[in-house]
């Protein structure tokens, strides 16, 4: 990894801001869209760029904002990669979010998030916190192949359980579903059953498939050659250089997905999920730092 001083940390509008503390990832997921060349990485993807001044930038930005809102992180780079174990920049940023009375929406594949569960709990009680977890395959052996350097699906489900026990709302990203690999009714049903059991608020699934772009596609195809011999040629014959790579079973699996979500009161519309994650309850939008300190003292 290497360290930089960033010029800014927040992106977005006054109603919702996003931040990426790290750039790149060490999880090694074979399908990762963030590898795509359109994101203009000037360093190897696994050589993590660390925005070492992220907490200072965040505090400066939040101190000047009177209206509270949700702050999201994890859309491009997981905030709980291996380097977070030592650097704890994500934790420091969450402490600042709590200090100034903002809400947080955190997306991860890693059980390292449990190290900060007390802090997430405090944010959820003083404002709002939503934890997002990506689940792609219920088979642990397959998970080890396609997501090799991150905890397996069973462990991520335990993360959802821990959040449920605390009353912290969760959203699952059921994506990507890889054609001819994990695009089975058995796999999707097993994941959905655990989403029901752990009480997730919503599930984001645009389609049963994946997207491939220049940079991402080459990495993915190399992994297919290594772990699934012959499958790359099947992809090339069926999809060519298409960006959208839907599973042949997409129609059937999407019907299954929507039916199970509807029957169990789980939000299945991506727009509704994002609306839920990005909205901070009105009673918190005008809280001052003194209100937050008062809330913390009450809890103690």
C-alpha positions in Angstrom: 0.0 0.0 0.0 1.0 3.6 -0.4 -0.2 6.8 1.3 -1.5 10.0 -0.2 -3.0 13.3 1.1 -6.4 13.7 -0.6 -7.8 17.0 -1.5 -11.4 16.0 -0.5 -13.2 13.0 0.9 -17.0 13.5 0.3 -18.8 13.2 -3.0 -22.6 13.6 -3.7 -25.3 16.0 -2.8 -26.5 17.6 0.4 -29.0 14.8 1.0 -26.4 11.9 0.8 -22.6 11.9 0.7 -20.3 9.0 -0.2 -16.6 8.5 0.7 -13.9 6.1 -0.2 -11.0 6.0 2.3 -9.1 3.4 0.3 -8.6 2.9 -3.4 -8.0 -0.6 -4.7 -8.7 -3.9 -2.8 -6.9 -7.0 -1.5 -10.0 -9.3 -1.4 -9.1 -10.7 -4.8 -12.7 -11.3 -6.0 -12.5 -12.5 -9.6 -15.4 -10.4 -10.9 -14.6 -7.0 -9.3 -15.9 -4.2 -11.5 -13.6 -1.7 -9.7 -10.7 -3.2 -11.7 -12.2 -1.7 -14.9 -9.9 0.7 -16.7 -12.6 3.4 -16.8 -11.7 4.1 -13.1 -8.2 5.1 -14.3 -6.1 3.5 -11.7 -2.5 4.7 -11.9 -1.2 2.0 -9.6 -1.7 -1.8 -9.3 -5.2 -2.6 -7.9 -3.8 -4.6 -4.9 -1.4 -1.7 -4.1 -3.9 0.1 -1.9 -4.0 3.9 -2.1 -4.6 5.1 1.5 -6.1 8.5 1.9 -4.2 9.1 5.2 -5.8 12.4 5.9 -9.4 11.1 5.4 -10.5 11.6 9.1 -9.2 15.2 9.1 -11.0 16.0 5.8 -14.2 14.4 7.0 -14.2 16.3 10.3 -13.6 19.6 8.5 -16.5 18.8 6.0 -19.0 17.7 8.7 -18.2 20.5 11.1 -19.4 23.0 8.5 -22.7 21.2 7.7 -25.7 22.2 9.7 -28.1 19.7 8.1 -27.5 16.1 9.0 -27.6 13.3 6.4 -26.3 9.8 5.7 -22.7 9.2 4.9 -22.0 6.1 2.8 -18.8 4.2 2.3 -17.7 1.0 0.5 -19.2 1.5 -3.0 -15.8 1.3 -4.8 -13.4 -0.1 -2.2 -14.2 -2.2 0.9 -13.6 -0.1 4.0 -12.7 -3.3 6.0 -9.9 -4.7 3.9 -6.8 -6.2 5.4 -5.1 -2.8 5.9 -7.9 -1.5 8.1 -6.8 -4.0 10.7 -3.7 -1.8 11.3 -4.7 1.6 10.1 -8.3 1.9 11.5 -9.1 4.9 9.3 -12.6 3.6 8.8 -13.1 3.5 12.6 -11.8 7.0 13.0 -14.2 8.3 10.3 -17.1 6.5 12.0 -16.2 8.1 15.2 -16.4 11.5 13.5 -19.8 10.6 11.9 -21.0 9.8 15.4 -19.5 13.0 16.9 -21.3 15.3 14.5 -24.6 13.4 14.6 -24.7 12.1 11.0 -25.9 8.6 9.9 -23.8 5.9 8.2 -24.3 3.4 5.4 -21.4 0.9 5.3 -20.9 -1.7 2.6 -18.5 -4.6 3.1 -17.8 -8.3 2.6 -15.6 -8.5 5.7 -16.3 -9.6 9.2 -13.8 -7.0 10.4 -16.8 -4.8 10.6 -17.7 -6.6 13.9 -14.7 -4.9 15.5 -16.7 -1.6 15.2 -20.2 -3.0 16.1 -20.4 -1.0 19.3 -19.7 2.2 17.4 -22.2 1.3 14.6 -24.7 0.6 17.4 -24.2 4.1 18.8 -24.6 5.7 15.4 -27.8 3.8 14.8 -29.2 4.9 18.2 -28.2 8.5 17.8 -29.1 8.8 14.1 -29.2 5.8 11.7 -26.8 3.1 10.6 -27.3 0.6 7.7 -24.9 -2.2 7.2 -24.7 -3.7 3.7 -23.2 -7.1 3.1 -22.5 -8.8 -0.3 -23.6 -12.4 -0.7 -23.0 -14.3 -3.9 -22.7 -18.0 -3.3 -23.7 -20.2 -0.4 -21.1 -22.9 -1.3 -18.0 -22.2 0.8 -15.7 -24.1 -1.6 -16.9 -22.0 -4.5 -16.8 -18.9 -2.4 -13.1 -19.5 -1.7 -12.4 -19.6 -5.5 -14.3 -16.5 -6.5 -13.7 -14.4 -3.4 -10.4 -15.9 -2.2 -9.1 -13.4 0.4 -12.2 -12.5 2.4 -14.4 -14.3 4.9 -16.9 -16.8 3.4 -20.6 -16.5 3.0 -21.4 -18.3 6.3 -19.3 -15.9 8.2 -21.0 -12.9 6.5 -24.3 -14.3 7.5 -23.1 -14.4 11.1 -22.3 -10.7 10.6 -26.0 -10.2 9.6 -27.0 -12.1 12.7 -24.9 -9.9 14.9 -26.4 -6.7 13.4 -29.9 -8.2 13.8 -29.2 -8.7 17.5 -28.3 -5.1 17.9 -31.3 -3.8 15.9 -28.9 -2.4 13.2 -30.8 -2.6 9.8 -29.1 -4.5 7.0 -29.2 -4.6 3.2 -27.8 -7.5 1.2 -26.2 -7.1 -2.3 -27.1 -10.3 -4.1 -24.7 -9.7 -6.9 -23.0 -10.8 -9.0 -24.6 -14.1 -10.0 -22.1 -15.7 -12.4 -23.4 -17.5 -15.5 -22.8 -21.3 -15.4 -21.1 -20.9 -11.9 -23.5 -19.9 -9.1 -26.7 -19.1 -11.1 -28.7 -22.0 -9.7 -32.1 -22.0 -7.9 -30.4 -23.9 -5.0 -27.8 -21.2 -4.5 -30.2 -18.2 -4.7 -32.8 -19.9 -2.5 -30.2 -20.7 0.2 -29.0 -17.1 0.3 -32.6 -15.8 0.4 -33.6 -18.1 3.2 -30.8 -16.7 5.3 -31.7 -13.2 4.5 -35.2 -13.9 5.8 -33.8 -15.6 8.9 -31.5 -12.7 9.7 -34.2 -10.1 9.1 -32.6 -8.0 6.3 -34.5 -4.9 5.3 -33.8 -5.1 1.6 -31.9 -7.0 -1.1 -30.3 -5.3 -4.1 -30.3 -7.4 -7.2 -30.5 -5.7 -10.6 -30.3 -9.0 -12.5 -29.0 -12.5 -12.3 -25.7 -12.0 -14.1 -22.7 -9.7 -14.0 -21.1 -6.9 -15.9 -17.7 -7.0 -17.6 -15.6 -4.0 -18.9 -12.1 -3.6 -20.2 -9.7 -4.5 -17.4 -12.3 -6.3 -15.4 -13.0 -8.7 -18.2 -9.4 -9.8 -18.7 -8.9 -10.5 -15.0 -12.2 -12.5 -14.9 -11.4 -14.6 -17.9 -7.9 -15.4 -16.5 -9.7 -16.7 -13.4 -12.1 -18.8 -15.5 -9.1 -20.4 -17.3 -7.5 -21.2 -13.9 -10.6 -22.5 -12.0 -13.2 -23.4 -14.6 -11.3 -24.7 -17.7 -13.2 -24.2 -21.0 -15.8 -21.8 -19.5 -14.1 -18.7 -21.0 -14.8 -19.9 -24.5 -18.4 -20.4 -23.6 -18.6 -16.8 -22.4 -17.0 -15.5 -25.5 -19.3 -17.5 -27.8 -22.4 -16.4 -25.9 -21.6 -12.8 -24.9 -18.8 -11.5 -27.0 -17.6 -8.3 -25.5 -20.9 -7.3 -24.0 -21.0 -5.2 -20.9 -24.1 -6.9 -19.6 -23.6 -10.7 -19.1 -27.0 -12.2 -17.9 -27.4 -15.7 -16.7 -29.4 -18.0 -19.1 -31.5 -18.6 -15.9 -32.0 -14.9 -15.2 -35.8 -14.8 -15.9 -36.6 -17.7 -13.7 -34.3 -16.7 -10.9 -35.5 -13.1 -10.8 -39.1 -14.3 -10.5 -38.0 -16.5 -7.6 -36.2 -13.6 -6.0 -39.1 -11.1 -6.3 -41.6 -13.7 -5.1 -39.6 -14.7 -2.0 -39.0 -11.0 -1.1 -42.6 -10.1 -1.6 -43.8 -13.0 0.6 -41.5 -12.0 3.4 -41.8 -8.2 3.4 -38.2 -7.6 2.1 -37.6 -4.6 -0.2 -36.5 -5.9 -3.6 -36.5 -2.7 -5.7 -32.9 -1.2 -5.9 -34.4 2.3 -6.0 -36.3 1.6 -2.8 -33.3 0.1 -1.1 -31.2 3.2 -2.0 -33.9 5.5 -0.8 -34.0 3.7 2.5 -30.2 3.8 2.9 -29.9 7.4 1.9 -32.7 8.9 4.0 -32.1 10.1 7.5 -35.1 10.4 9.8 -36.4 14.0 9.9 -36.0 14.3 13.7 -32.2 13.8 13.3 -31.6 16.1 10.4 -31.2 19.3 12.5 -29.3 17.8 15.5 -26.3 19.8 16.7 -23.1 18.4 18.1 -24.4 19.3 21.6 -27.5 17.2 21.0 -25.3 14.2 20.1 -23.1 14.6 23.1 -26.3 14.7 25.3 -27.5 11.5 23.7 -24.1 9.8 24.3 -24.2 10.9 28.0 -27.7 9.5 28.4 -26.5 6.1 27.1 -23.6 6.1 29.5 
